[in-house]
Each structure stands twice: as C-alpha cells, then as structure tokens.
Amino acid sequence: MVTPPAGPSSLAPPAPIRAALHRSVPEPEVLERFLFSAWTFEVAEGRKAEVLNEAAAALERLVGLGLKFERGPRGVRLFDLAEVLNFTIWAGLNSLDPLWPRINDVGRRMVLGLTTEPTWVLFRLIRTFDVTDAPVGTVLRLRLPAPIEDDSLTDLQIRPLMAPELAETFQRAPGRADVQVRRRDEPMVEVGYEATFKAWPTPRPSGGGAALSDADIELYTRPREGLVQVSAAVQSLAETLSEGAGEPWTVVRRFWDFFCDRLISGCVVRYDEVDPAAPLDWVLTRGWADCQLSSALFVGLCRARRLPSRLVSGYWLYPRMPVHHYWAETWIEGSGWTPFDLLSWGLSFGGRNPDWRYHFFGRLDPRLKTEHLPRVFNSGGFVRFPGLWRQSARIAEPGAQTSFHALQTGALIYSDRTSVTLLGDNVGVQAKAGPLEPWTVSSPKPKS
C-alpha cells in the first residue's frame, strides 16, 4: 500500500543511490546553474563577476548545511547537480537558506514580465548533436522538437537554420522537424530553425469548441500510457481525494491542492532510479517529482476519475529562460482542453503563497507546445540516451543553453541553444520576415 507523504517540509532531500558516480559535476558548472536560476537578470545587466561571488557563497552555505560532494583531480569539488538543486529546495522549504526563495522570486518576475495578451514571437532553436558513435558515411536522421499549430499558436512559419546542403533535407511534421545528415569526419553536427508565430494565452475566449469523440475519450482515459500508469494506489488516491465532489472543476482542484500540500514539484529526478512499471507509485512513495512526473501523476489522477487528460510538453516563452517544460491538459465540458501547470507549486513557495498557488490552475501564459501525448510526439531520431545521464543549464546570450551528458564519461549527447524575442502585436509580415539574422553552423551565436 502506497502512503502519500505528510507534507513537503517533512521530506528529506533524496540522496543518490550511487553517490560517488553521480557526484561528477565540477563546482564552476554548479555556479553557472545558480546564475541561470537565481541571478539571470543581474547577469543580463553585466554584473556576472559580482553575482558569481554571491552564487559561490550560496554553495558554501549549502555545504555547511550538509550538502555532499566528492574530491576530483587536484582537489576540485565534484557535485551531483540533481542533489544540489533538490537540497536547495529542501533548505528553502525549511527556512534554512534563502537561495530557493530567490529562485522563485526570479520565476515570478519572469512570469509577470510576459504579456497575457496575444503576441508575435520569434523563437530560435539550435541543437548540437554528438555523432561520434555513428560510423562515417552513415545517414542519420536528426530530430528537433517543433511548434504545434493550434488555438494557442497560430500563423506559424518556420525556416531552417543550418548549412544549405542540410536545409534541403529539412522535413516538418506537427511537433517535430527531421534533418537527414550523412556522417562526416566532424564529431558534431548543428541543425536548427527559426519560427515566427502568434502566441495566445489559454484558454482562448472562444470557449470549449466541439465535444470529444468516443474514440478520444477512450484514448485520453487509458490507464496505461508511458509514465501515466494508473495503479491501484493512484486509483485509490483519486477516489479518496474526489469523494463527494460533483463537477470536474471541484475534482481537479482537489487534485491540485494535494500537490500543493503534500508533494514537492519541480525538483530533479534521476530516471534510472524510477520504477518503470509503477512510476507514479514511485512519486507517491518519495514525494518528490520533476515537472514531467508531476504532470504525469496529475494526468493519472484525472484518468482514474474518467476525466480525459494528456501530458503536454513545450517551451516557456520567457526571454531570460526559454527552456523545455511539461504540464497537463484536462478536457472539461464547456471549457475544452484546459491547462494545469504545477510550476505554480514553486512560484507559490510550495503552495504557501495564496496569490500564486492557483496562478496556472486552468490557464497559461503564451507557450510553445511541441507534444500532445500520445498522438503528437517528437522522441526518436538518432539520439539514444545512456542509462545514466545528467542535464545542465546555463545562460547563453541571448536565451539559454541546455545540455545532456553521459554521466560516466561526460560525453555530450546533445545541446540546445534557445532564444525568444517578443515582437508584440500588429507586426504581421515584418515578424514573419525574420528581423534578426539567423544562427548558422559557421556563426554559432546570433549577431547583434
């Protein structure tokens, strides 16, 4: 029997099972991650050297509170980045350190800085693949996540940003773009695109639209789909939380309050430690979940009560942090597909701030969606993740750089550079023409 935790403050930060193996990230990379999360605006103001000292002091405080590390060559301290970030949340929740509250202050500032009106957007994504494992001469299909055009994203135009011979193989489908590349001597391949579109906050004022078909209802209430595994524990919890609730809004609000009051969302999860047969039970037992597992559990609870729901992924359109993210959508009669993003958990300081607790309950600011699971997805292609890997994120002017590395060797799997330019309204053809020069393989950073 799975017993949900008593509450976030009672949960100790999860330590890695193979501590020495996971603690492989040099201290400077940890500090870059701190700058990305907690001092991004100061870095944009040209104050990086100043705030780097503040980031180093924050790391020292966490070590003083018990954060573990290993010693590498020449005495360099090596950390597990997941352990660092989770420890930061734990220390903040228990009022032991101010770093996590600062991170959430930055998040609120970004959210408030993004318009709640329809806006034209210029989005760029450049992905660098490490193809050294593929024999020279092999034809590779490299896949990129790409925008889905729907009620929340309209007037989409995409153009490839890559070497001309690669651009000829650029093929689009909803949620993805594929590029065919013949492996040459170079170990890295860079491909990408520039997209212009009009982004809308959701739900749109037009309302819920047509009803779901019987086939869609069956699809979006299936008890088993990837990470969405409606186990006996999930079914029982959904029934307990929704007991006596009549209409769907009351049901989903009770689910939402459970997340705010009993779990920790927005941490970092090592997926090699998650039980693939019962991933949602794993969340309920430990009480910690990242945005993907939190959203999957929300979907599972809704499906347990026969509310059609799906896992969604895409990108925030915050210019200082245009990174990949997961949230959930639930079909509510009269409202249509309705978004629920547990980013609110962190923004509300673990559900404690009533002004932010329901900020993304049933609504979203403008977003770029790349997946509606299970029908629209972008996994696959050449890239294969090893069993153990780590993710890093850092500021990359303009925008952000997110990288994935094999844990044991440090080898790059792939790295994304993303940027967002908000063009406002009434820009029409000017926006679609691409007012900024594109990134290319010969010029890896955009020109000013």
C-alpha positions as CSV (number, residue, x, y, z in Angstrom):
1,M,0.0,0.0,0.0
2,V,1.4,3.4,-1.0
3,T,1.0,6.1,1.6
4,P,1.5,9.7,0.4
5,P,3.9,11.8,2.5
6,A,2.6,14.1,5.2
7,G,3.8,17.3,3.6
8,P,6.7,18.9,1.7
9,S,8.6,20.2,4.7
10,S,8.7,16.7,6.2
11,L,10.5,15.2,3.2
12,A,14.3,14.8,3.3
13,P,16.1,15.6,0.1
14,P,16.7,12.4,-1.9
15,A,20.3,11.3,-2.0
16,P,21.7,9.5,-5.0
17,I,21.9,5.7,-4.7
18,R,25.3,5.6,-6.3
19,A,26.7,8.8,-4.7
20,A,30.3,8.8,-6.0
21,L,29.2,8.1,-9.5
22,H,26.6,10.9,-9.6
23,R,28.8,13.5,-8.0
24,S,30.8,14.3,-11.1
25,V,29.9,17.9,-11.9
26,P,32.8,20.4,-11.2
27,E,32.0,23.3,-9.0
28,P,32.1,26.0,-11.7
29,E,29.3,24.3,-13.6
30,V,27.2,24.3,-10.4
31,L,27.7,28.0,-10.1
32,E,26.7,28.6,-13.7
33,R,23.5,26.7,-12.9
34,F,22.9,29.0,-9.9
35,L,23.4,32.1,-12.1
36,F,20.9,30.7,-14.6
37,S,18.2,30.1,-11.9
38,A,18.8,32.9,-9.4
39,W,20.8,35.7,-10.9
40,T,19.8,35.8,-14.6
41,F,18.7,39.4,-14.6
42,E,21.9,40.6,-12.9
43,V,23.9,38.7,-15.5
44,A,21.9,40.5,-18.2
45,E,22.9,43.8,-16.6
46,G,26.6,43.0,-16.9
47,R,27.1,42.1,-13.2
48,K,28.2,38.5,-13.6
49,A,31.5,38.9,-11.8
50,E,29.8,40.4,-8.8
51,V,26.9,37.9,-8.5
52,L,29.3,34.9,-9.1
53,N,30.6,35.6,-5.7
54,E,27.1,35.5,-4.3
55,A,26.5,32.2,-6.0
56,A,29.7,30.8,-4.6
57,A,28.6,32.0,-1.1
58,A,25.3,30.3,-1.6
59,L,27.0,27.0,-2.4
60,E,29.2,27.3,0.7
61,R,26.1,27.8,2.8
62,L,24.5,24.6,1.4
63,V,27.7,22.6,2.0
64,G,27.6,23.9,5.6
65,L,24.1,22.6,5.9
66,G,25.2,19.1,4.8
67,L,25.3,19.1,1.0
68,K,27.7,16.3,0.0
69,F,30.5,16.4,-2.6
70,E,33.4,14.3,-3.8
71,R,37.0,15.4,-4.5
72,G,38.3,15.2,-8.0
73,P,41.7,15.7,-9.5
74,R,43.7,18.5,-7.9
75,G,41.1,18.7,-5.1
76,V,38.3,20.1,-7.3
77,R,34.9,19.6,-5.6
78,L,32.5,17.5,-7.6
79,F,28.8,17.6,-7.1
80,D,25.6,15.9,-8.2
81,L,23.7,18.7,-9.8
82,A,20.4,17.0,-9.1
83,E,21.4,16.6,-5.5
84,V,22.4,20.2,-5.3
85,L,19.1,21.5,-6.7
86,N,16.9,19.2,-4.6
87,F,18.9,20.1,-1.4
88,T,18.4,23.8,-2.3
89,I,14.6,23.2,-2.4
90,W,14.7,21.3,0.9
91,A,16.7,24.1,2.6
92,G,14.3,26.7,1.4
93,L,11.2,24.9,2.4
94,N,12.5,24.5,5.9
95,S,13.7,28.2,6.1
96,L,17.3,27.2,6.4
97,D,18.6,29.1,3.3
98,P,17.4,32.0,1.1
99,L,18.6,30.6,-2.3
100,W,15.4,28.8,-3.2
101,P,13.1,31.7,-2.3
102,R,15.4,33.8,-4.5
103,I,15.0,31.4,-7.4
104,N,11.2,31.6,-7.1
105,D,11.4,35.4,-7.0
106,V,13.2,35.2,-10.3
107,G,10.5,32.9,-11.6
108,R,7.7,35.3,-10.6
109,R,9.5,38.2,-12.2
110,M,9.7,36.3,-15.5
111,V,6.1,35.2,-15.4
112,L,4.9,38.8,-14.7
113,G,7.1,40.1,-17.4
114,L,5.4,38.0,-20.1
115,T,2.3,39.5,-21.6
116,T,-1.0,38.0,-21.0
117,E,-2.2,39.2,-24.4
118,P,-1.7,37.6,-27.8
119,T,1.8,38.4,-29.0
120,W,4.1,37.7,-32.0
121,V,7.1,35.7,-31.1
122,L,10.4,34.8,-32.8
123,F,11.7,31.5,-31.4
124,R,15.1,30.0,-32.4
125,L,16.4,26.6,-31.5
126,I,19.9,25.2,-32.5
127,R,20.7,21.7,-31.5
128,T,24.2,20.3,-31.5
129,F,24.5,16.6,-31.8
130,D,27.5,14.5,-30.9
131,V,27.6,11.9,-33.7
132,T,30.9,10.2,-32.9
133,D,29.2,6.9,-32.2
134,A,27.9,6.7,-35.8
135,P,30.3,5.3,-38.5
136,V,31.5,7.8,-41.1
137,G,29.2,7.6,-44.1
138,T,26.1,6.6,-42.1
139,V,22.9,8.5,-43.0
140,L,21.4,9.9,-39.7
141,R,18.0,11.3,-39.1
142,L,18.4,14.1,-36.5
143,R,15.1,15.2,-34.9
144,L,14.2,18.6,-33.4
145,P,11.1,19.5,-31.4
146,A,9.0,21.9,-33.4
147,P,5.9,24.1,-32.7
148,I,2.4,22.6,-32.8
149,E,-0.1,25.0,-34.5
150,D,-3.4,25.1,-32.7
151,D,-5.7,27.6,-31.0
152,S,-2.8,28.7,-28.7
153,L,-0.2,29.1,-31.5
154,T,-1.3,30.5,-34.9
155,D,0.2,31.9,-38.1
156,L,3.3,29.6,-37.8
157,Q,6.2,30.0,-40.2
158,I,9.4,28.0,-39.9
159,R,12.7,28.3,-41.8
160,P,15.7,26.1,-41.3
161,L,19.0,27.5,-39.9
162,M,21.8,25.2,-41.0
163,A,24.2,24.6,-43.8
164,P,22.5,24.8,-47.2
165,E,23.0,21.2,-48.1
166,L,21.3,20.1,-44.8
167,A,18.4,22.6,-45.2
168,E,17.4,20.7,-48.3
169,T,16.6,17.7,-46.2
170,F,14.6,19.6,-43.6
171,Q,11.1,18.0,-43.2
172,R,8.4,19.1,-40.8
173,A,5.5,17.4,-39.1
174,P,3.4,18.5,-36.2
175,G,5.7,18.7,-33.1
176,R,8.9,17.8,-34.9
177,A,11.4,18.5,-37.7
178,D,13.7,15.9,-39.1
179,V,17.0,16.5,-40.9
180,Q,18.9,13.8,-42.7
181,V,22.7,14.0,-42.4
182,R,25.5,11.8,-43.8
183,R,28.1,11.4,-41.1
184,R,31.4,13.0,-42.0
185,D,34.6,13.3,-40.1
186,E,33.4,16.1,-37.8
187,P,32.2,14.8,-34.4
188,M,29.5,17.4,-34.0
189,V,26.5,18.4,-36.2
190,E,24.5,21.6,-35.7
191,V,20.9,21.9,-37.0
192,G,18.1,24.2,-36.1
193,Y,15.3,26.5,-37.2
194,E,13.7,29.9,-36.6
195,A,10.0,30.1,-36.1
196,T,7.6,33.1,-36.1
197,F,4.1,32.7,-34.8
198,K,1.4,34.4,-32.8
199,A,1.2,33.0,-29.3
200,W,-2.1,33.2,-27.3
201,P,-2.7,32.7,-23.6
202,T,-5.0,29.7,-22.9
203,P,-7.8,29.0,-22.7
204,R,-8.9,31.2,-25.7
205,P,-12.0,33.3,-25.2
206,S,-13.8,31.3,-27.9
207,G,-14.6,28.5,-25.4
208,G,-14.5,24.8,-25.4
209,G,-15.3,24.0,-29.0
210,A,-16.7,20.7,-30.2
211,A,-17.1,17.8,-27.8
212,L,-14.6,14.9,-27.7
213,S,-15.5,11.9,-29.7
214,D,-15.9,8.5,-28.1
215,A,-12.5,7.4,-29.5
216,D,-10.8,10.4,-28.0
217,I,-12.4,9.8,-24.6
218,E,-11.2,6.2,-24.7
219,L,-7.7,7.4,-25.7
220,Y,-7.3,10.1,-23.1
221,T,-8.7,7.9,-20.2
222,R,-6.5,4.9,-20.9
223,P,-4.9,3.7,-17.6
224,R,-1.5,2.9,-19.1
225,E,0.5,5.2,-21.3
226,G,4.2,5.8,-20.8
227,L,4.7,7.4,-17.4
228,V,1.0,7.6,-16.9
229,Q,0.4,4.3,-15.1
230,V,-2.9,4.3,-13.1
231,S,-2.0,1.8,-10.5
232,A,-4.2,0.6,-7.6
233,A,-2.6,3.3,-5.4
234,V,-3.3,6.1,-7.9
235,Q,-6.9,4.9,-8.4
236,S,-7.4,4.7,-4.6
237,L,-5.9,8.2,-4.1
238,A,-8.1,9.7,-6.9
239,E,-11.2,8.2,-5.3
240,T,-10.3,9.4,-1.9
241,L,-9.5,13.0,-3.0
242,S,-12.6,13.3,-5.1
243,E,-15.1,11.8,-2.7
244,G,-18.2,13.9,-2.6
245,A,-17.0,16.2,-5.4
246,G,-19.6,16.7,-8.1
247,E,-18.4,18.6,-11.1
248,P,-15.0,18.3,-12.8
249,W,-13.6,21.6,-11.6
250,T,-14.0,20.6,-8.0
251,V,-12.3,17.3,-8.7
252,V,-9.3,18.8,-10.4
253,R,-9.0,21.5,-7.7
254,R,-8.8,18.8,-5.0
255,F,-6.0,17.1,-7.0
256,W,-4.2,20.4,-7.4
257,D,-4.4,21.0,-3.6
258,F,-3.0,17.6,-2.9
259,F,0.1,18.5,-5.0
260,C,0.5,21.9,-3.2
261,D,0.0,20.4,0.3
262,R,1.6,17.0,0.2
263,L,4.3,16.8,-2.6
264,I,7.4,18.6,-3.9
265,S,7.2,19.5,-7.6
266,G,9.9,21.0,-9.7
267,C,12.8,19.0,-8.3
268,V,15.3,17.0,-10.4
269,V,14.7,13.3,-10.8
270,R,17.2,10.6,-11.8
271,Y,15.2,8.4,-14.1
272,D,17.4,5.4,-13.7
273,E,16.0,5.2,-10.1
274,V,12.3,5.4,-11.1
275,D,10.5,2.1,-11.3
276,P,9.3,2.0,-15.0
277,A,6.4,-0.4,-14.0
278,A,5.0,2.0,-11.4
279,P,6.5,5.4,-11.9
280,L,3.6,7.2,-10.2
281,D,3.8,5.0,-7.2
282,W,7.4,5.9,-7.0
283,V,6.4,9.6,-6.9
284,L,3.8,9.0,-4.2
285,T,6.3,7.0,-2.1
286,R,9.1,9.6,-2.2
287,G,7.0,12.7,-2.5
288,W,9.5,14.4,-4.9
289,A,8.8,14.9,-8.7
290,D,10.0,17.0,-11.6
291,C,7.6,18.7,-14.0
292,Q,7.2,15.6,-16.2
293,L,6.4,13.2,-13.3
294,S,4.2,15.7,-11.5
295,S,2.2,16.3,-14.7
296,A,2.0,12.6,-15.4
297,L,0.6,12.0,-11.9
298,F,-2.0,14.8,-12.4
299,V,-3.0,13.1,-15.7
300,G,-3.2,9.7,-13.9
301,L,-5.4,11.0,-11.2
302,C,-7.7,12.6,-13.7
303,R,-7.9,9.5,-15.8
304,A,-8.7,7.5,-12.7
305,R,-11.8,9.6,-12.4
306,R,-12.6,9.2,-16.2
307,L,-11.6,12.8,-16.9
308,P,-9.8,12.8,-20.3
309,S,-6.3,14.2,-19.8
310,R,-3.0,14.3,-21.6
311,L,0.7,15.1,-20.9
312,V,1.9,18.2,-22.8
313,S,5.4,19.5,-23.4
314,G,6.9,22.5,-25.0
315,Y,8.9,25.7,-24.2
316,W,8.3,28.7,-21.9
317,L,8.4,31.9,-23.9
318,Y,10.2,33.9,-21.1
319,P,13.2,35.6,-22.9
320,R,15.5,35.0,-20.0
321,M,14.6,31.3,-19.6
322,P,13.2,29.8,-22.9
323,V,13.6,26.2,-21.7
324,H,11.7,22.9,-22.2
325,H,8.9,22.1,-19.7
326,Y,6.0,19.7,-19.1
327,W,2.4,20.4,-18.0
328,A,-1.0,18.7,-18.2
329,E,-4.3,19.3,-20.0
330,T,-7.7,18.0,-19.0
331,W,-10.8,18.1,-21.1
332,I,-13.6,19.9,-19.2
333,E,-17.0,20.1,-20.7
334,G,-17.8,23.6,-21.8
335,S,-14.1,24.7,-21.5
336,G,-12.3,22.2,-23.8
337,W,-8.7,21.3,-23.2
338,T,-7.7,23.1,-20.1
339,P,-4.1,23.6,-18.9
340,F,-2.7,22.8,-15.5
341,D,0.9,23.7,-14.8
342,L,2.4,22.7,-11.5
343,L,5.0,25.5,-11.9
344,S,2.6,27.2,-9.5
345,W,3.9,25.0,-6.7
346,G,7.3,26.7,-6.8
347,L,6.0,30.1,-7.6
348,S,3.8,29.9,-4.5
349,F,6.7,28.7,-2.3
350,G,5.4,25.2,-2.0
351,G,1.7,26.2,-2.1
352,R,2.1,28.6,0.8
353,N,1.6,31.9,-1.1
354,P,-2.2,32.2,-1.9
355,D,-1.6,34.8,-4.6
356,W,0.4,32.3,-6.7
357,R,-1.0,28.9,-5.6
358,Y,-3.5,28.8,-8.4
359,H,-1.7,31.0,-10.9
360,F,-1.5,28.3,-13.6
361,F,-4.6,26.4,-12.5
362,G,-6.8,26.2,-15.6
363,R,-4.9,28.9,-17.5
364,L,-1.5,29.5,-19.1
365,D,0.5,32.4,-20.4
366,P,1.6,32.2,-24.1
367,R,3.6,29.0,-24.7
368,L,5.1,27.0,-27.5
369,K,3.8,23.4,-27.5
370,T,5.8,20.5,-29.1
371,E,4.0,17.4,-27.8
372,H,0.4,16.3,-27.1
373,L,0.9,12.8,-25.9
374,P,0.2,10.2,-27.1
375,R,-0.7,11.4,-30.6
376,V,1.8,14.1,-31.2
377,F,5.4,13.4,-30.0
378,N,8.9,14.1,-31.1
379,S,11.0,11.4,-29.5
380,G,13.1,9.1,-31.6
381,G,15.7,10.0,-34.3
382,F,19.4,9.2,-34.0
383,V,19.9,10.2,-30.3
384,R,19.9,7.4,-27.8
385,F,20.3,8.3,-24.1
386,P,22.6,6.1,-22.0
387,G,21.2,4.5,-18.8
388,L,22.9,7.2,-16.7
389,W,23.0,10.8,-17.9
390,R,22.8,14.3,-16.5
391,Q,21.4,17.6,-17.6
392,S,22.9,21.1,-17.2
393,A,21.5,24.6,-18.0
394,R,23.3,27.9,-18.3
395,I,22.7,31.4,-19.6
396,A,23.6,31.8,-23.3
397,E,23.1,35.3,-24.6
398,P,20.5,35.6,-25.9
399,G,18.5,32.9,-24.1
400,A,19.6,29.6,-22.6
401,Q,21.7,26.6,-23.3
402,T,20.6,23.2,-22.1
403,S,23.0,20.2,-22.4
404,F,22.8,16.4,-21.8
405,H,25.8,14.4,-21.0
406,A,26.6,10.7,-20.3
407,L,27.2,10.5,-16.6
408,Q,30.1,8.1,-16.6
409,T,32.1,9.6,-19.4
410,G,30.9,13.2,-19.5
411,A,30.4,12.9,-23.3
412,L,27.9,15.2,-24.9
413,I,24.6,13.7,-26.1
414,Y,23.2,16.9,-27.4
415,S,23.0,20.5,-26.5
416,D,20.2,23.1,-27.3
417,R,20.5,26.8,-27.6
418,T,17.1,28.5,-27.4
419,S,16.1,32.2,-27.7
420,V,12.9,34.1,-27.6
421,T,12.2,37.6,-29.0
422,L,8.8,39.0,-28.2
423,L,7.7,41.1,-31.1
424,G,4.5,42.5,-29.7
425,D,1.3,42.8,-31.6
426,N,0.4,44.2,-35.1
427,V,3.8,43.3,-36.6
428,G,2.4,41.0,-39.3
429,V,4.6,40.5,-42.2
430,Q,7.6,42.2,-40.6
431,A,7.7,39.5,-37.9
432,K,7.4,36.7,-40.5
433,A,10.3,38.1,-42.4
434,G,12.7,37.3,-39.6
435,P,14.0,40.7,-38.4
436,L,17.2,39.2,-36.8
437,E,20.0,37.4,-38.6
438,P,19.8,33.6,-38.1
439,W,22.2,31.3,-36.4
440,T,24.2,29.1,-38.7
441,V,26.8,26.4,-38.3
442,S,29.5,28.9,-39.3
443,S,28.3,31.5,-36.9
444,P,27.1,29.7,-33.7
445,K,25.8,32.8,-32.0
446,P,23.3,35.3,-33.3
447,K,24.7,38.6,-34.5
448,S,23.6,41.8,-32.8
